[in-house]
Amino acid sequence: MRFRSLRLPGTPMLRRRFAGAAAGAAILFAASACSAAGSIESADVPAWKATALPSATGIVFEDAGKILNRNPIVKTAAIRAGSYTLTMSCDGGGKAFFDVSLDGTRLTEAGAACNGSRETARIKVPADGTVQISAASVDAPLIFAYQLAPAS
């Protein structure tokens, strides 16, 4: 049995254009298949948070939501001095960053890979005051959650 190679009809120039168009369509299809924008925008954040970041005892500060663009989501809370554990999770691809400050003075920045896993960071709050946590990502859209609880 003899096999013949597949030959596209037309001139060599037409064959190159067809091959280029097919490659472009394949790239466009692959890129759209990886996009999580629709699923993130319609995600049920409380239901996701319940599985991604179960409640812990003694939580003094928490938030969850969607980062749909590169603008940070900022929350504040009055916190007493002490050692805390910041537990974070995100989903949707890329990485989320959590900037923590006390009365305008930066305490730390922590990050989490957005694959549904949990990350933790120990934070020392040197005095009573207002803690601000800013959640942001250049990999939007994604969904995030964090909680701050006394370190054990």
N, C-alpha and C positions, 0 to 999 in steps of 0.2 A: 504494500500500500504506500502510495506516495502522498506526502503532505505538501501543500503549496502555502506559501506565506500570504498573509492577508494584505491586499493591496487596495488602497483607497483610490477611488476613481478621480480623474482630473489631472491637472498639471501638478508638478512638484510644489508650486507656490500655494495652490489650493489645499493640497494635503497638509502643508505646514500650518496654514491658517486654521484648518479643521482640528489638527492636533493641539494647537495653542488654545483654541476655544474650549476643547474638551478638558484640557488641563486646568484652565481657569474655572470652569464649572465645577470640577472636582474639588478645587481649593475652596471655592465659595460654599459648596455643600458641606465640606469638612468643618469649616469655620462656623457655619450656622448650627451644625450638630453639637458643637461644643458650647454654645451659648446657653447660659443658665438664667438669662434675664427674665424670661417669662415665668419660670418656676419660682424664682426668688421674689419677684414682685407680687405673686399670688400666694406666697408661703404663709402658713398659719404659725406665726412666731411663738405664741404661748405653747402650742402643741409641740413644736420643734424643741423649744427650750426645756420642756418637761423631760425629754429624753436625752438631750445633749448636755444639759447642765442641771441635774436634779438638785432640789433644794437641800441646803445644809443648815445645821443649827447655828444660831447666833448671827445670821447675816445682818450687816449694818447698812449695806448699800448694794443695790443691784439694778441692772437694766438689761433690756433685750430689744432688738429691733432690726430694721433693714437699713443697710447703707446702699443707697441707689445711685449715688454719684460720689465724687471725691470730697464732698463737704463733710467735716467731722460732726458727730453727734455728741453733744456735751451735756453732762448731768452733774449736779452738785449735791452734796449732803454734809450736814454737820457731823463730825466724827471726833471721838475722844482719842487722846494720845495712846499709842500702843503698837504692838506688832500684829500685822494682818496678813492674810493670804488672799490674793486676788486670783480667782479661778475664771478662766476665759474659754470660750469656744466660738467657732464660726464655721459656716458652711457656704459653699458656692464657688470655691476655687481661690487661689492666691493666698494672701495673708492680711490679717487685720492687726492694727496697732492700737494700744491702749496707753494713753499718756496720762499719768497721775500727778496731780499737784496739790499742794496744801497752801491755801491763802495766796495763790499766785506763784509760789515757789515750787518748781518741778521736783518731784520725789523720784520718779522713775518712768521708764517707758517699757512696756512689755508687748510681746507679739504672740499671735496664735496662727498656726497654719489652718486654713479654712477647708478642712477635710472632715469636720465633725469630732475631732479629737479634743481632749481637754488639756489646757496648759495652765500652769500655776506660777505665781511670782510672789515672793515674800516682800512685804512693804513695811517699813518702819515709819510710823507717823509720830514725829517728835513732840508735837503739842496739840492740844485741842484746837479745832478750827474747821474750816470749810474745805472739804476735799472735792476736787473736780476731776472727773474721769472723762476723757475725750476718746471716742472710738472712731477710727478712720481707716481707709484703705484706698490704695490706687487701683485695686483689683475689683472695684464695684461692678456689678451688684453682688451683695452677699448678705447673709443674715448673721447676727452676732448675739452673744449673751455674756454677761460677766456678773460676778458676785464677790463682794468683799466681806470677809468674816474674820473674827479674831483667830490668830495663829494658835495652833494647839501645841 
